[in-house]
Amino acid sequence: MQIIQEGYRYAAISASANVSNGATGQVVAGVIGGFFVSSTTSGTIAIYDDVATGTATPILATFTPAASGFFLLNAKFSKGVYVVLGGTIAVTILYATANGD
């Protein structure tokens, strides 16, 4: 029997960023597994389905999470994952794309 382990890609960020498509700027579909907040001082997070920095299609509305918490999303996206951070916050976003990038 062969065991196949699949997992999420990750992006550890402390400033707003599009995490799913790197520098390519190409539309990419996939799923956001969730995110971990490693530290925060009244920081906020919002997540959008966008290839660049658009905020028209929210996946997660702006909220203030607690530190040392994991937030399960399991949400599909069709364009990309743009994460908007406010205040002082450090998070790790877990995601997988349809093309494996």
N, C-alpha and C positions, 0 to 999 in steps of 0.2 A: 504494500500500500504506500502510495506517495502522499505526503502531507504537503499541502500548498498553503502558504500563509500569505494573505493579502492584508494590506494595511493602508492607512491614510498617509498622504504627504503632509508636511507641516510647514508652517511659517510662524516664526516667533517675531512679533512686532511690538513696537512701543510708539508708533506714529501711524497715521492713516496710510493704507496701502491697498493696491489691488494684488491679492495674493495668488490668484489662480492662473494667471497667464504670464507672469514674469515680465520681461521686457518686450515680448512679442506683440502685445496689443491685439492679439487675435481672439475672436469669440471662441469660447470653450464651455462645454456643458459638463456637469458632474454633480457631486453631492458634497455638502458640508456635514462632516460628522459631528462637529461641536467645537468648543473652545475651552481652554483653561486660562484662568486669570491668575497669574503668578504673583502680581503685586498691583496695588492701586491706592491712590489717595483721592477719593471722590472722582475717579475716572469714569468715563462713559464709553459705551460701545454701541454701534449700529452696523448692520450688515446689509448690503444691497447686491442685487443681481445686475451687474454691469461690467462691461468690458474695460471701462476706463474709470472715471470718477463720478459717474452719474448716480443720482439718488432718487430716481423716479420709481424704481421697483424694489421696495423694502422686503428683505427676508426676515429681518429682526429689527424692530423699532428701537430707538435709542433708550437705553436704560443704564442704571448704575449698579454694576455687579459687586459682590463681595470678593475679597482676595482669597486665594487658595480654593477656588471653586471651579468645578468642571460643569459645563452646560452642554447637554446633549441636544443636537438639532436634527440631524438626519434629514436635511432639507435639500431638495434638488435645486440646481441653478441652470440656466440655459445660456447665459452670456459670459459670466465671470463672477468673481467674488471680490467686491470692494468693501473693505472694512474701514469704518470711520471711528477713530478714537479721539476722545476729548479728555482734558485734564491729564493727570499722571496715571498711566496704566500700562501694564505689560501683559500681553496675551499670546497664546500659541493657538493658531487656527489649524484644525485638522480637516483636510478635504481630499477628494479624489476626483480626477477628471476622466471623461470618457476616452480621451486620447492617451491617457497615462502620463501626461506631462505635469 
